[in-house]
Amino acid sequence: MTIGLLLALILLGPSAGAGVVAQDSSNVTVDSSRVPVDTAAATAAIPAIASPDTIPVATREAVVPPATDTTFMVDRVLAVVGNRPVLASQVEEEVFSRESQGAKLPTDPDGIRAVRLQIVSSIIDEELLVQQAQRDTAIKVTDEEIASGVEEQVRKVRGNFTSEVDYRAELQKAGFQTPEEYRRWLSDQQRRAAFQNRLVEKLRSDGKLKPVAPTEKEMRQFFDEQKATLGKRPATLSFRQVVISPKPSPEAKAHTKARADSIVLELRRGADFATAARRFSQDPGSKEQGGSLNWFRRGVMVPEFERVAFGLKPGVVSDPVESPFGFHIIQVERVQPAEVQARHILLLPEIDSAHVKSARSAAESVRRALEAGASFDSLQRIYHDASAEREADNVPITKLPENYAKVIGAADSGTVVPVFTLPAGGREQFVVLQVAGRRPEGEVQYEDVRDRIRDQLGQQLAIRRYIDRLRKATYVEIRS
């Protein structure tokens, strides 16, 4: 396990909206586990577990330094949280995990002891979150989902080896005598991670984990500590766009709504939803999976869809829901405090060639108007499809979708590029795009990541405050 790392899911949640371009403002990941341990902001690190693609170090077979006044004996109880011990073997496991990832740890007795005490504190925080999650009857972690996650991780790790013999040999080096023992270890780590993540998600969803504003000094210190790890800022591009979608006729919409009503009726009479989705749905991304959308949180789907999905009880079939994409029939399968697992059937009103031609003509007209000096904002208000993103800031050029990269090329700031098309649910949208700016590759500056640091530290400080409350309410003993 990697105690002290912050899962991106906890810190930032899903990106808002399902737009055309994934906007990564800097392509720089701020590693919150590197906050200095002697500052208030630093101690806010959330314990979490991220299963690596390599075999972690187990400690049963590890070579541990002889016990002195600055080291701990393996399996010695170093702390108690509630009625659960924190063992020296857990601490050594984390020490070796850090070393295997290239961390430079102190070698002097005082430094070694300080690192181990910091790890003990992190394990205590983790255990407090796990125990609190297990007490919350609204938080569920099923054996099925853990088993699925474990098998996926095992497949990824096993894929790094050319033979079963090499795989088992590496497992034994890490302290696992058999693959089954490794699976059990992974299962425990993933279950604990799931409890922690879902507790934090639930607290955020319930409004009980509001970010705490960090000071400018804390943010600067955070940046200074991590600057050497950030690498180069990639070359980026900013743009704004008008996305124009062909519109169906009122008659076509009415016909599709009637079809959706008839499918809903059959489903409520007992027809299998997944089978119906494979037969009727026009969503190419979920049709063959029986309409499965898996788990999603608020802010991922369009508002019309989310309003219904987050209000449905499991098993209930919704009335047809109209969105910019068409008509959806929704069935929620499972519910967690901050997310739902659902299926849907999407029906698209027919759009004839005349409507497609009209949309393309409108896009060309918008492009000509922009080149003649018309207001971009005014044209965007009139023509833009509300389901698509309006602009993107500092997108790494290497991460532009192919449709965008091909047309934008080396266009300078202010250039309106030729109209191009995007696939959207089996149809085409027409895009009028203006390059707003370019930034060359360079060193990451504080201002490049300041907003991210503020958000990240704000979440950390909120969770630190929550963990402090748990410490006061729970029996915690740290033994010398």
Steps between C-alpha positions, in 0.01 A plus 500: 500500500607859456394682812473876467419525129192694398277332247404735221145377535482627857673828434343623182211266417385456142543775246187702455313435181553251224635736239688471176851561633645383829639820644828452684610850571864419553549127468689525829413268788553648843612220729340577833690226676809719483371778723762563772412311816571788735225731373131502575417462134731205472342300778173514312594212271214254465599140550405307190609192314593482135581155368815530289563300185798340666505260789516685833748409766363278775686499826493142622814425300642849511841566649434739786779683685568368850289668763661793673362803675424645155352195321197281556481123531286332235150415632543718805184699577586865443153648546140408565202656320173404663561130552732450202881499520747673273793263453865568431468273196254748348750780548785301346275412207445869430870580543596237244219609270635855501854381441389278211340806340830688518440711812815615680445430868721616789777270616581665833322369813298818563390520138402132490294537814328815370399326176363198686303716741353692206399170339341382824297821509387445140396142573300623798321751278424227248365269768278775642342553158452127441336447838272800453395375156427153636272652764298684234224265383452705181849409378522163330800321355409169336711188465420498127649843428810427706550165326466671163755766593744242634480287186555803280807599702637146498462486121692825463781383727513152345527661157839642599651150507568263212445183703316373806835400651632857481173635641507267801869570558433873516208442734725308735761776491226734616405265783198325347537124498217440251286700255203432728679672787565799275130508404398501867736790567365696202143428608563645844668812360230565241221449751656749739554746216138466391372571852718810528406634158128450550503661842669810360264505201199474731628778725550724198157413360337574837675836525698391807842542342521857384844614379706711739675794333880459523721803549718636221805397705378139522436489126841647420670252729305216339619612155862551606517150647367341183643720227790269425260212433267682262710479186442723198175677427386369159418721205130585525217646297190694602193535279131581496241341278146505366363147468193473277289183505235408241154527654221246446155612393215512756341205319818293530525576873136406557548170316810415708323591824217263408753220436661567837160486673428160347839361612442630853166320505663170400773542761245565774320184395816303573721516191873476574662845489841384376343299219284796399804729501691270266199494270385861501769734636680731260783582740804330341697528823264293715269308265701176492542513879124493547490876551739488796648834604676351804544731802490876456479808722324831458653727241583222254172473308285777354273668760174363356631145535646550848186654647312178429780248561582629849133498597417143392481204733689187390304290252252771403468581127476873429267676264675617181745781580579754230853640479702665224599149392150357460261304723639287782334218693688454827520221755716540810648173622686600816543812709790628711497827697668700222455286188263269317538201271254515214398381153330698229342465159557795267265570210602762245239698308561463129684787338469517124761626258331839473554565873863391474553730203337785692733450799810498279379812322449672837854406606649643181298819551630535856858452379463769233344738752790450741755565229312821419535616862171390660488445877592141590300515823186617320519226237573240766188601695285458190635182341697296754373158612471529878611139551847574360785693660537864408875531546814323613798660671859381477434156356830314440542494123597133509165420665275670248248256348591404145211698348627815669872450445454434129315827438676730747853405395730797555224763491593818687302678769187662357473266201157359417567153359289328230173340614549136601276220625484300820322168556225530762287200582512361149449842344713796405542840658658794318769699678607860446819555700718800573849461645520719811867453583809280507761441767838345427654228711673635810560474872192459718432827680309543824216676320460200266393276787387748764130420461567128515711539811231709667233240422720210602614652828146615572381140475794375705442749778130411514581131533774573752245684711259206472769248596595713800140476618511122457820486705330684784199266488698174468738322734846552349817395680847548353757286677864596528 
